[in-house]
Amino acid sequence: MINNLRGWFSDHVFSRIIRNSTYLIVSNLISVFLTIYITRLLGVYNYGVLGIITSYVTNVNRFFSFRMNEMVVRYISEPYEKKDYQKAGALIKFSALIESSTSVLAFLFLVLTVKWGTNLFLHDSALVTPVLFYGLTILTSSTMETCNGVLRVINRYRSIAIVSLIQNVIVALLVLIAAKNGYGLEAILFAYFFGKVILGIVPILLIGYWLPKVMGAGWWRAPLSLITEKREIMRFTVSTNISNTINLFARDGEILWIGALLSPLYAGYYKTAMTVINMVLMPINPLIDTTYPEMMRAIVNKKWTRLKRILRKITMLSATWTISVTLGLLFIGKQLLFAEFHLFGRTFNVFPAEYLPAHQIILILLVGYGTANILFWNRTLLLSFSKAETATKVSLVGMLLKVIGTLLLVPRTPYYTEAILLTAYLSGTVIIMTVIGIRSLKQAELYSFEPAEDPTSSRNKTIFRKKNQ
């Protein structure tokens, strides 16, 4: 077993994925504990209001977003790997131009719809000003996706993690100051706002620092005329935008659905449940960002064996973690999360008893998010093989079925019905996309031969020697 583990981590590609993911995991730990603290500070109702405000602004931005980080990884990886820095620079400029334009449109849309959205989701028109204030983060994050995508392509995950860590520390300090002085919802919202500003602006500074070092000082002068596949790129980005919109209605807008069809109180229960689910997802989520560039490198170089090895190892890793945590939450989750503990004469609990209705939601969502967590690479594999439209079609059908179920059932059935519908959507779409992705890999392997490894390279000498003994 020890030899097998050594063999796993001697794989330089897998080791790079784990190392890059670790940078991101460490920075997310503070965010998890901070979220738990905020739930206790605000109470269920106000926590639901906070969740609806942030979710509404975020989802308006996502509605206009073309997920430029995916476009950057998909189209810039190849010219960057081939050292065609002029074309890579042109693609970066093209991506930033599209993203900044859509951010302006998103903010204008928010301004026009804020009164309607506040009445629908929060049932309180007095909250228009806080929504608009937080909405300014759309403008401060106008090129964030492009910058983060570029940092992933040039393998600067440590920089991304440091930014996230600094942001989480600053937000935590602001929240602690607010708690000490007895400030409420507005102060917490300001802390969130300040954190989003950091996440939006600092990546731009990092790009300005790193790109001249890896691509040359004149990378930004590359003309857009070097991009010969503009139509293909726009088709890809439109497809990812549609996919983003589908996720908005089917998955990312859960808090808004509950706020509109039930109340902010139940939105607080759902947001609490998602806090716990995010703990389960936290170690695996960074793998999505770190694995996608490695998959693209393997496909660009037709390294099918490497690609299969990556998929096999990350699936085993994610399954081990997800199944272990799921079993733990199933058997002792209620006591661990909601029961009181007595230690050194003091009483502790993770969530107060008023949050207990969230427990049933947690158990239901574990099935759907657990499936998505184990097979987290399902969609990125399709994107790597230029099958974004296939992923969109699968998600669209699943979304339509889920939305119909939500509108018909949620107002008339128990509060956890939405969790059942979301679990069915996640499990079904993930499994279907995984099957299609694996078939695409097998076809590529059949019709595009893998180049032979160089037996004289330092990484393959040992393997070559053993094969010839």
VEXDO-135949 format. One record per residue (C-alpha): z, x, y; chain; residue in three letters. Coordinates in nm, 4 decimals, padded with zeros to 6 digits, m for minus. Layout:
       up     east    north kette rest
        Z        X        Y     A  ALA
...
//
This chain:
       up     east    north kette rest
  00.0000  00.0000  00.0000     A  MET
  00.0841  00.2870  00.2359     A  ILE
 m00.2538  00.4475  00.1640     A  ASN
 m00.4282  00.1178  00.2359     A  ASN
 m00.2469  00.0861  00.5683     A  LEU
 m00.3423  00.4432  00.6576     A  ARG
 m00.7009  00.3616  00.5701     A  GLY
 m00.6948  00.0577  00.7977     A  TRP
 m00.5723  00.2468  01.1016     A  PHE
 m00.7867  00.5537  01.0375     A  SER
 m01.0817  00.3232  01.1153     A  ASP
 m01.1471  00.4291  01.4761     A  HIS
 m01.3069  00.0962  01.5745     A  VAL
 m01.0205 m00.1135  01.4376     A  PHE
 m00.7662  00.1232  01.5911     A  SER
 m00.9367  00.0901  01.9297     A  ARG
 m00.9229 m00.2905  01.9047     A  ILE
 m00.5509 m00.2826  01.8209     A  ILE
 m00.4714 m00.0270  02.0920     A  ARG
 m00.6572 m00.2213  02.3596     A  ASN
 m00.4972 m00.5476  02.2460     A  SER
 m00.1502 m00.3915  02.2589     A  THR
 m00.1955 m00.3125  02.6282     A  TYR
 m00.2645 m00.6808  02.6946     A  LEU
  00.0143 m00.8106  02.4662     A  ILE
  00.2826 m00.6072  02.6398     A  VAL
  00.1814 m00.7464  02.9784     A  SER
  00.1934 m01.1046  02.8439     A  ASN
  00.5501 m01.0831  02.7101     A  LEU
  00.7011 m01.1181  03.0570     A  ILE
  00.4866 m01.4254  03.1213     A  SER
  00.6204 m01.5998  02.8086     A  VAL
  00.9871 m01.5498  02.8975     A  PHE
  00.9171 m01.6379  03.2605     A  LEU
  00.7593 m01.9684  03.1562     A  THR
  01.0650 m02.0596  02.9482     A  ILE
  01.2898 m01.9816  03.2444     A  TYR
  01.0811 m02.2024  03.4736     A  ILE
  01.1050 m02.4969  03.2302     A  THR
  01.4837 m02.4769  03.2517     A  ARG
  01.4761 m02.4339  03.6294     A  LEU
  01.2550 m02.7336  03.7113     A  LEU
  01.3336 m02.9930  03.4443     A  GLY
  01.0799 m03.1952  03.2435     A  VAL
  00.9317 m03.4075  03.5236     A  TYR
  00.8861 m03.1337  03.7845     A  ASN
  00.7608 m02.8967  03.5166     A  TYR
  00.4985 m03.1584  03.4345     A  GLY
  00.4039 m03.1858  03.8040     A  VAL
  00.3679 m02.8071  03.8264     A  LEU
  00.1521 m02.8084  03.5143     A  GLY
 m00.0747 m03.0825  03.6483     A  ILE
 m00.1257 m02.9068  03.9852     A  ILE
 m00.2146 m02.5709  03.8305     A  THR
 m00.4229 m02.7323  03.5563     A  SER
 m00.6181 m02.9476  03.8018     A  TYR
 m00.7144 m02.6536  04.0238     A  VAL
 m00.7901 m02.4276  03.7264     A  THR
 m01.0089 m02.6872  03.5584     A  ASN
 m01.2033 m02.7626  03.8767     A  VAL
 m01.2820 m02.3911  03.8908     A  ASN
 m01.3751 m02.3893  03.5212     A  ARG
 m01.6048 m02.6865  03.5738     A  PHE
 m01.8224 m02.4698  03.8000     A  PHE
 m01.7633 m02.1424  03.6145     A  SER
 m02.0425 m01.9828  03.4135     A  PHE
 m01.7915 m01.7625  03.2244     A  ARG
 m01.9492 m01.4530  03.3668     A  MET
 m01.7195 m01.2255  03.1658     A  ASN
 m01.9073 m01.3369  02.8528     A  GLU
 m02.2439 m01.2856  03.0209     A  MET
 m02.1353 m00.9360  03.1312     A  VAL
 m02.0258 m00.8328  02.7817     A  VAL
 m02.3345 m00.9889  02.6221     A  ARG
 m02.6025 m00.8381  02.8502     A  TYR
 m02.4485 m00.5254  03.0019     A  ILE
 m02.3184 m00.3763  02.6746     A  SER
 m02.6683 m00.2726  02.5595     A  GLU
 m02.7907 m00.0929  02.8755     A  PRO
 m02.4472  00.0646  02.9195     A  TYR
 m02.4456  00.1929  02.5595     A  GLU
 m02.7972  00.3310  02.6139     A  LYS
 m02.6901  00.4885  02.9472     A  LYS
 m02.9375  00.2783  03.1451     A  ASP
 m02.6955  00.2589  03.4365     A  TYR
 m02.9511  00.1306  03.6859     A  GLN
 m03.0107 m00.1867  03.4872     A  LYS
 m02.6396 m00.2224  03.4125     A  ALA
 m02.5692 m00.1994  03.7859     A  GLY
 m02.8321 m00.4634  03.8646     A  ALA
 m02.6797 m00.6979  03.6071     A  LEU
 m02.3309 m00.6502  03.7540     A  ILE
 m02.4595 m00.7404  04.1026     A  LYS
 m02.6457 m01.0409  03.9612     A  PHE
 m02.3315 m01.1650  03.7858     A  SER
 m02.1099 m01.1198  04.0935     A  ALA
 m02.3606 m01.3081  04.3100     A  LEU
 m02.3673 m01.6075  04.0752     A  ILE
 m01.9897 m01.6159  04.0316     A  GLU
 m01.9063 m01.5927  04.4033     A  SER
 m02.1543 m01.8723  04.4820     A  SER
 m02.0092 m02.1070  04.2206     A  THR
 m01.6544 m02.0307  04.3425     A  SER
 m01.7426 m02.1553  04.6902     A  VAL
 m01.8911 m02.4725  04.5397     A  LEU
 m01.5796 m02.5216  04.3274     A  ALA
 m01.3498 m02.4998  04.6293     A  PHE
 m01.5624 m02.7448  04.8306     A  LEU
 m01.5539 m02.9861  04.5352     A  PHE
 m01.1749 m02.9549  04.5207     A  LEU
 m01.1438 m03.0353  04.8915     A  VAL
 m01.3628 m03.3454  04.8513     A  LEU
 m01.1819 m03.4785  04.5425     A  THR
 m00.8217 m03.3703  04.6007     A  VAL
 m00.6937 m03.7093  04.7199     A  LYS
 m00.8553 m03.8907  04.4281     A  TRP
 m00.7311 m03.6322  04.1771     A  GLY
 m00.3755 m03.6339  04.3120     A  THR
 m00.3512 m04.0125  04.2846     A  ASN
 m00.5052 m04.0194  03.9366     A  LEU
 m00.3129 m03.7367  03.7691     A  PHE
  00.0096 m03.7117  03.9713     A  LEU
  00.0402 m04.0716  04.0936     A  HIS
  00.1690 m03.9316  04.4250     A  ASP
 m00.0590 m03.8803  04.7281     A  SER
  00.2131 m03.6741  04.8996     A  ALA
  00.1213 m03.3798  04.6743     A  LEU
 m00.2253 m03.3313  04.8275     A  VAL
 m00.1125 m03.0315  05.0367     A  THR
  00.0375 m02.8335  04.7433     A  PRO
 m00.2823 m02.8897  04.5433     A  VAL
 m00.5018 m02.7639  04.8297     A  LEU
 m00.2740 m02.4651  04.8856     A  PHE
 m00.2966 m02.3579  04.5214     A  TYR
 m00.6698 m02.4300  04.5340     A  GLY
 m00.7180 m02.1299  04.7648     A  LEU
 m00.6869 m01.9158  04.4496     A  THR
 m01.0412 m02.0261  04.3627     A  ILE
 m01.1689 m01.8227  04.6583     A  LEU
 m00.9444 m01.5210  04.5980     A  THR
 m01.0734 m01.5074  04.2376     A  SER
 m01.4410 m01.5395  04.3291     A  SER
 m01.5588 m01.2375  04.1214     A  THR
 m01.2660 m01.1981  03.8812     A  MET
 m01.4629 m01.2841  03.5646     A  GLU
 m01.7388 m01.0363  03.6440     A  THR
 m01.4917 m00.7570  03.7190     A  CYS
 m01.2862 m00.8171  03.4050     A  ASN
 m01.6022 m00.8298  03.1934     A  GLY
 m01.7161 m00.4941  03.3349     A  VAL
 m01.3735 m00.3376  03.2709     A  LEU
 m01.4017 m00.4478  02.9077     A  ARG
 m01.7503 m00.3045  02.8673     A  VAL
 m01.6411  00.0350  03.0043     A  ILE
 m01.3259  00.0175  02.7850     A  ASN
 m01.0662  00.0086  03.0630     A  ARG
 m00.8227 m00.2318  02.8965     A  TYR
 m00.5255 m00.0324  03.0151     A  ARG
 m00.6243 m00.1066  03.3743     A  SER
 m00.6483 m00.4799  03.2975     A  ILE
 m00.3080 m00.4722  03.1292     A  ALA
 m00.1448 m00.2834  03.4177     A  ILE
 m00.2753 m00.5404  03.6668     A  VAL
 m00.1452 m00.8230  03.4493     A  SER
  00.1906 m00.6481  03.4064     A  LEU
  00.2338 m00.5916  03.7807     A  ILE
  00.1364 m00.9511  03.8487     A  GLN
  00.3862 m01.0860  03.5937     A  ASN
  00.6664 m00.8668  03.7312     A  VAL
  00.6022 m00.9802  04.0903     A  ILE
  00.5857 m01.3482  03.9900     A  VAL
  00.9104 m01.3068  03.7920     A  ALA
  01.0841 m01.1538  04.0941     A  LEU
  00.9650 m01.4353  04.3219     A  LEU
  01.0852 m01.6974  04.0715     A  VAL
  01.4276 m01.5309  04.0426     A  LEU
  01.4598 m01.5232  04.4230     A  ILE
  01.3653 m01.8918  04.4354     A  ALA
  01.6255 m01.9765  04.1697     A  ALA
  01.8999 m01.7772  04.3427     A  LYS
  01.8388 m01.9532  04.6738     A  ASN
  01.8071 m02.2993  04.5208     A  GLY
  01.4395 m02.3428  04.6045     A  TYR
  01.2379 m02.5893  04.4011     A  GLY
  00.8829 m02.6738  04.2999     A  LEU
  00.7156 m02.5457  04.6176     A  GLU
  00.8633 m02.1969  04.5786     A  ALA
  00.7564 m02.1740  04.2131     A  ILE
  00.4064 m02.2851  04.3097     A  LEU
  00.3950 m02.0119  04.5754     A  PHE
  00.4951 m01.7530  04.3120     A  ALA
  00.2116 m01.8706  04.0886     A  TYR
 m00.0260 m01.8599  04.3863     A  PHE
  00.0685 m01.5019  04.4720     A  PHE
  00.0200 m01.3950  04.1114     A  GLY
 m00.3289 m01.5478  04.1009     A  LYS
 m00.4209 m01.3658  04.4223     A  VAL
 m00.3264 m01.0350  04.2607     A  ILE
 m00.5321 m01.1142  03.9490     A  LEU
 m00.8321 m01.1996  04.1671     A  GLY
 m00.8357 m00.9109  04.4130     A  ILE
 m00.7096 m00.6046  04.2234     A  VAL
 m00.9914 m00.6043  03.9589     A  PRO
 m01.2405 m00.5659  04.2464     A  ILE
 m01.0564 m00.2526  04.3577     A  LEU
 m01.0557 m00.1218  03.9998     A  LEU
 m01.4317 m00.1711  03.9734     A  ILE
 m01.4751  00.0203  04.2968     A  GLY
 m01.2714  00.3047  04.1490     A  TYR
 m01.4073  00.3242  03.7922     A  TRP
 m01.7791  00.2457  03.8163     A  LEU
 m01.8742  00.5468  04.0316     A  PRO
 m01.7000  00.7672  03.7738     A  LYS
 m01.8787  00.6236  03.4680     A  VAL
 m02.2124  00.5052  03.6137     A  MET
 m02.2615  00.7187  03.9237     A  GLY
 m02.1929  00.6561  04.2908     A  ALA
 m02.5184  00.4687  04.3522     A  GLY
 m02.4864  00.2069  04.0748     A  TRP
 m02.4665 m00.0744  04.3320     A  TRP
 m02.8045  00.0172  04.4839     A  ARG
 m02.9917 m00.0852  04.1675     A  ALA
 m03.2506 m00.3546  04.2573     A  PRO
 m03.2287 m00.6958  04.0915     A  LEU
 m03.5977 m00.6587  04.0011     A  SER
 m03.4871 m00.4379  03.7096     A  LEU
 m03.3588 m00.7514  03.5347     A  ILE
 m03.6529 m00.8767  03.3298     A  THR
 m03.4613 m01.1411  03.1334     A  GLU
 m03.3286 m01.3530  03.4210     A  LYS
 m03.4437 m01.6762  03.2562     A  ARG
 m03.2705 m01.5870  02.9301     A  GLU
 m02.9525 m01.4911  03.1165     A  ILE
 m02.9510 m01.8160  03.3129     A  MET
 m03.0017 m02.0143  02.9933     A  ARG
 m02.7084 m01.8268  02.8392     A  PHE
 m02.4836 m01.8831  03.1427     A  THR
 m02.5732 m02.2522  03.1693     A  VAL
 m02.4942 m02.2887  02.7994     A  SER
 m02.1555 m02.1213  02.8440     A  THR
 m02.0882 m02.3407  03.1491     A  ASN
 m02.1579 m02.6498  02.9402     A  ILE
 m01.9309 m02.5080  02.6704     A  SER
 m01.6655 m02.4464  02.9348     A  ASN
 m01.6962 m02.8051  03.0552     A  THR
 m01.6683 m02.9303  02.6988     A  ILE
 m01.3483 m02.7309  02.6526     A  ASN
 m01.2220 m02.8711  02.9812     A  LEU
 m01.2466 m03.2282  02.8480     A  PHE
 m01.1560 m03.1521  02.4871     A  ALA
 m00.8878 m02.8809  02.5062     A  ARG
 m00.7991 m02.7305  02.8452     A  ASP
 m00.7467 m03.0619  03.0219     A  GLY
 m00.4714 m03.1938  02.7951     A  GLU
 m00.2097 m03.1921  03.0700     A  ILE
 m00.4453 m03.3901  03.2956     A  LEU
 m00.5257 m03.6460  03.0247     A  TRP
 m00.1553 m03.7041  02.9641     A  ILE
 m00.0803 m03.7206  03.3364     A  GLY
 m00.3546 m03.9796  03.3933     A  ALA
 m00.2969 m04.1973  03.0836     A  LEU
  00.0822 m04.1654  03.0556     A  LEU
  00.2903 m03.9866  03.3248     A  SER
  00.3991 m03.6430  03.4526     A  PRO
  00.7080 m03.6763  03.2291     A  LEU
  00.4972 m03.6695  02.9127     A  TYR
  00.2826 m03.3974  03.0694     A  ALA
  00.6050 m03.1951  03.0870     A  GLY
  00.6576 m03.2412  02.7119     A  TYR
  00.3013 m03.1303  02.6398     A  TYR
  00.3262 m02.8294  02.8690     A  LYS
  00.6504 m02.7300  02.6951     A  THR
  00.4787 m02.7590  02.3573     A  ALA
  00.1935 m02.5410  02.4834     A  MET
  00.4492 m02.2835  02.5995     A  THR
  00.5624 m02.2489  02.2380     A  VAL
  00.2059 m02.2538  02.1049     A  ILE
  00.1155 m01.9765  02.3492     A  ASN
  00.3922 m01.7653  02.1937     A  MET
  00.2124 m01.8035  01.8613     A  VAL
 m00.1249 m01.7258  02.0189     A  LEU
 m00.0026 m01.4396  02.2389     A  MET
 m00.0463 m01.1441  01.9978     A  PRO
 m00.3884 m01.2716  01.8842     A  ILE
 m00.5409 m01.3889  02.2151     A  ASN
 m00.6027 m01.0326  02.3421     A  PRO
 m00.8035 m00.9649  02.0260     A  LEU
 m01.0669 m01.2098  02.1512     A  ILE
 m01.1364 m00.9949  02.4565     A  ASP
 m01.1126 m00.6613  02.2735     A  THR
 m01.3116 m00.7614  01.9640     A  THR
 m01.6139 m00.9111  02.1431     A  TYR
 m01.7332 m00.5791  02.2944     A  PRO
 m01.6900 m00.4062  01.9558     A  GLU
 m01.8910 m00.6797  01.7857     A  MET
 m02.1647 m00.6383  02.0449     A  MET
 m02.1699 m00.2588  01.9916     A  ARG
 m02.2053 m00.3094  01.6168     A  ALA
 m02.4884 m00.5626  01.6598     A  ILE
 m02.6745 m00.3547  01.9205     A  VAL
 m02.6660 m00.0589  01.6789     A  ASN
 m02.7292 m00.2818  01.3701     A  LYS
 m02.4065 m00.1661  01.2077     A  LYS
 m02.3602 m00.4679  00.9810     A  TRP
 m02.1075 m00.2981  00.7544     A  THR
 m01.8936 m00.2118  01.0556     A  ARG
 m01.9185 m00.5680  01.1857     A  LEU
 m01.8075 m00.7158  00.8525     A  LYS
 m01.5224 m00.4674  00.8351     A  ARG
 m01.4064 m00.5679  01.1829     A  ILE
 m01.4169 m00.9391  01.0970     A  LEU
 m01.2341 m00.8892  00.7679     A  ARG
 m00.9515 m00.6847  00.9158     A  LYS
 m00.8906 m00.8917  01.2279     A  ILE
 m00.8919 m01.2110  01.0188     A  THR
 m00.6317 m01.0712  00.7794     A  MET
 m00.4228 m00.9547  01.0726     A  LEU
 m00.4382 m01.2874  01.2579     A  SER
 m00.3768 m01.4889  00.9388     A  ALA
 m00.0683 m01.2857  00.8488     A  THR
  00.0856 m01.3363  01.1917     A  TRP
 m00.0129 m01.7030  01.2339     A  THR
  00.0985 m01.8207  00.8897     A  ILE
  00.4299 m01.6338  00.9142     A  SER
  00.5182 m01.7803  01.2555     A  VAL
  00.4004 m02.1285  01.1551     A  THR
  00.6267 m02.1309  00.8493     A  LEU
  00.9160 m02.0096  01.0623     A  GLY
  00.8683 m02.2850  01.3212     A  LEU
  00.8242 m02.5450  01.0469     A  LEU
  01.1570 m02.4691  00.8786     A  PHE
  01.3823 m02.3506  01.1626     A  ILE
  01.1840 m02.4275  01.4775     A  GLY
  01.3893 m02.7276  01.5860     A  LYS
  01.7195 m02.5406  01.5560     A  GLN
  01.5780 m02.2249  01.7127     A  LEU
  01.4172 m02.3891  02.0139     A  LEU
  01.6367 m02.6884  02.0958     A  PHE
  01.9815 m02.6351  01.9395     A  ALA
  02.2705 m02.4776  02.1266     A  GLU
  02.4055 m02.1340  02.0323     A  PHE
  02.7601 m02.0207  02.1038     A  HIS
  02.8056 m01.6511  02.1696     A  LEU
  03.0869 m01.4643  02.3471     A  PHE
  03.2314 m01.7909  02.4701     A  GLY
  02.9064 m01.9054  02.6285     A  ARG
  02.6484 m02.1645  02.5252     A  THR
  02.2757 m02.0795  02.5064     A  PHE
  01.9573 m02.2669  02.4186     A  ASN
  01.5871 m02.1951  02.4672     A  VAL
  01.4975 m02.5466  02.5839     A  PHE
  01.7519 m02.8102  02.6923     A  PRO
  01.7872 m03.1247  02.4799     A  ALA
  01.5770 m03.3261  02.7260     A  GLU
  01.2706 m03.1352  02.5983     A  TYR
  01.3236 m03.2383  02.2332     A  LEU
  01.0249 m03.4837  02.2210     A  PRO
  00.8031 m03.1743  02.2526     A  ALA
  00.9016 m03.0698  01.8978     A  HIS
  00.6716 m03.3191  01.7232     A  GLN
  00.3835 m03.2119  01.9466     A  ILE
  00.4468 m02.8466  01.8550     A  ILE
  00.4327 m02.9132  01.4794     A  LEU
  00.1054 m03.1060  01.5088     A  ILE
 m00.0633 m02.8533  01.7356     A  LEU
  00.0326 m02.5663  01.5041     A  LEU
 m00.2288 m02.6885  01.2542     A  VAL
 m00.5194 m02.6936  01.4998     A  GLY
 m00.4287 m02.3866  01.7021     A  TYR
 m00.3306 m02.2039  01.3834     A  GLY
 m00.6825 m02.2541  01.2454     A  THR
 m00.8371 m02.1440  01.5761     A  ALA
 m00.6016 m01.8450  01.5887     A  ASN
 m00.6946 m01.7165  01.2439     A  ILE
 m01.0693 m01.7597  01.3012     A  LEU
 m01.0537 m01.6734  01.6726     A  PHE
 m01.3831 m01.4829  01.6548     A  TRP
 m01.5889 m01.7899  01.5528     A  ASN
 m01.7497 m01.8520  01.8915     A  ARG
 m01.7881 m01.4899  01.9999     A  THR
 m01.9763 m01.4155  01.6776     A  LEU
 m02.2271 m01.6861  01.7671     A  LEU
 m02.2533 m01.5504  02.1223     A  LEU
 m02.3143 m01.2016  01.9844     A  SER
 m02.6115 m01.3363  01.7892     A  PHE
 m02.7429 m01.5234  02.0976     A  SER
 m02.6465 m01.8617  01.9509     A  LYS
 m02.4556 m01.9916  02.2532     A  ALA
 m02.6500 m02.3184  02.2378     A  GLU
 m02.5428 m02.3744  01.8776     A  THR
 m02.1778 m02.3293  01.9723     A  ALA
 m02.2302 m02.5709  02.2610     A  THR
 m02.3815 m02.8412  02.0388     A  LYS
 m02.0969 m02.8214  01.7872     A  VAL
 m01.8366 m02.8374  02.0634     A  SER
 m02.0173 m03.1225  02.2393     A  LEU
 m02.0145 m03.3515  01.9351     A  VAL
 m01.6493 m03.2730  01.8704     A  GLY
 m01.5604 m03.3309  02.2363     A  MET
 m01.7319 m03.6720  02.2519     A  LEU
 m01.5434 m03.7904  01.9437     A  LEU
 m01.2138 m03.6634  02.0816     A  LYS
 m01.2601 m03.8165  02.4290     A  VAL
 m01.3442 m04.1550  02.2776     A  ILE
 m01.0319 m04.1302  02.0617     A  GLY
 m00.8200 m04.0296  02.3621     A  THR
 m00.9313 m04.3204  02.5807     A  LEU
 m00.8918 m04.5762  02.3005     A  LEU
 m00.5732 m04.4563  02.1328     A  LEU
 m00.3472 m04.2570  02.3669     A  VAL
 m00.2426 m04.5443  02.6007     A  PRO
 m00.1635 m04.7711  02.3000     A  ARG
 m00.0081 m04.5373  02.0436     A  THR
  00.2828 m04.2870  02.0238     A  PRO
  00.2865 m04.0045  02.2784     A  TYR
  00.1923 m03.7407  02.0172     A  TYR
 m00.1440 m03.9047  01.9356     A  THR
 m00.3248 m03.6707  02.1755     A  GLU
 m00.1884 m03.3746  01.9793     A  ALA
 m00.3363 m03.5194  01.6569     A  ILE
 m00.6761 m03.5634  01.8226     A  LEU
 m00.6724 m03.2099  01.9637     A  LEU
 m00.5797 m03.0636  01.6248     A  THR
 m00.8686 m03.2479  01.4589     A  ALA
 m01.1101 m03.1216  01.7263     A  TYR
 m00.9967 m02.7589  01.6999     A  LEU
 m00.9948 m02.7444  01.3207     A  SER
 m01.3317 m02.9142  01.2791     A  GLY
 m01.5299 m02.7218  01.5405     A  THR
 m01.3804 m02.3832  01.4505     A  VAL
 m01.4603 m02.4161  01.0799     A  ILE
 m01.8178 m02.5329  01.1464     A  ILE
 m01.8889 m02.2482  01.3929     A  MET
 m01.7376 m01.9941  01.1541     A  THR
 m01.9716 m02.1016  00.8745     A  VAL
 m02.2774 m02.0852  01.1047     A  ILE
 m02.1724 m01.7412  01.2338     A  GLY
 m02.1310 m01.5961  00.8849     A  ILE
 m02.4741 m01.7289  00.7884     A  ARG
 m02.6240 m01.5633  01.0969     A  SER
 m02.4670 m01.2329  00.9977     A  LEU
 m02.6095 m01.2565  00.6463     A  LYS
 m02.9575 m01.3313  00.7828     A  GLN
 m02.9400 m01.0370  01.0241     A  ALA
 m02.8306 m00.8119  00.7409     A  GLU
 m03.1221 m00.9324  00.5291     A  LEU
 m03.4001 m00.8959  00.7878     A  TYR
 m03.2769 m00.6029  00.9982     A  SER
 m03.1894 m00.2914  00.8030     A  PHE
 m02.8802 m00.0953  00.8954     A  GLU
 m02.9543  00.2649  01.0001     A  PRO
 m02.8101  00.5265  00.7672     A  ALA
 m02.4895  00.6992  00.8666     A  GLU
 m02.5190  01.0651  00.9569     A  ASP
 m02.3282  01.2481  00.6817     A  PRO
 m02.2760  01.5491  00.9067     A  THR
 m02.0865  01.3521  01.1739     A  SER
 m01.7146  01.4234  01.1955     A  SER
 m01.6249  01.0635  01.1201     A  ARG
 m01.8307  01.0473  00.8026     A  ASN
 m01.7867  01.3926  00.6523     A  LYS
 m01.4932  01.2899  00.4379     A  THR
 m01.6633  00.9738  00.3103     A  ILE
 m01.9870  01.1631  00.2380     A  PHE
 m01.7993  01.4369  00.0525     A  ARG
 m01.6124  01.1887 m00.1652     A  LYS
 m01.9319  01.0009 m00.2532     A  LYS
 m02.0963  01.3229 m00.3687     A  ASN
 m01.8067  01.4567 m00.5747     A  GLN
//
